[in-house]
């Protein structure tokens, strides 16, 4: 299974999980009198929409390169990540607004049994985060990483809700709004995570050089190709799940143009064989005595 198929299957997993959890949280919040759980359900609902966005992005990114897009369609990924972050911000704003409204309104304390529901949700969301974040690293997907952090932020809001409901249940009268305060704090955490997700996507769209480990691997692999005497400039651009490389390789200044051309093709093929996530590789040949 290639990276694109792995990513798409992972997003389907997120959509199914978030749909089930949104229903469970909404029902538990309504019948358990917990506004924090209802706020949690709102976030899970926005997670479903953002996961659909990620899915659409992956299907578009799978399109092969064409005359208008010689590097493929992978740049849709960071753009989709911007959309996912927007939904995170929207959900945090909704949670904060609802929490402030509820803090100002006297209401009954949440039911104790909602803590059991939350405990199960917290464990499930953290497991979901670990599954999706592992797949995002495997596929080098920015938007899948954003989707993973949706699971983690959901787990954090559930932890906040658990703490708030526990305070309301244990402390009793006068602490009925504790779960509302918990939801308000959770919204601030979601906003902070939104920035952490947005930053690498912005770097990707701006072709920021963030791939020192990959550059070092490319340099080391290049020296394994006969005829390559060294490397100079190495620049990387990420597009979707692929890394496009511009590399200056040094060869013997006495060889013919034909030999230098052949070495460049051997180097390109070798790098793409040894480093599967590479997309287009452009090799510029430099004579070893050039200053």
Secondary structure, DSSP 8 states (H G I E B T S, - for coil): --HHHHHHHHHHHHHHHHHHHHHHHHHHHHHTT-HHHHHHHHHHHHHHHHHHHHHHHHHHHTS---SS-TT-STTHHHHHHHHHHHHHHHHHHHHHHHHHHHHTS------TTHHHHHHHHHHHHHHHHHHHHHHHHHHT-HHHHHHHHHHHHHHHHHHHHHHHHHHHHHH-TT-TTHHHHHHHHHHHHHHHHHHHHHHHHHHHHTT----HHHHHHHHHHHTTSTT--EEEEEEEEEETTEEEEEEEEEE-TTS-HHHHHHHHHHHHHHHHHHSTTEEEEEEEEEETT--
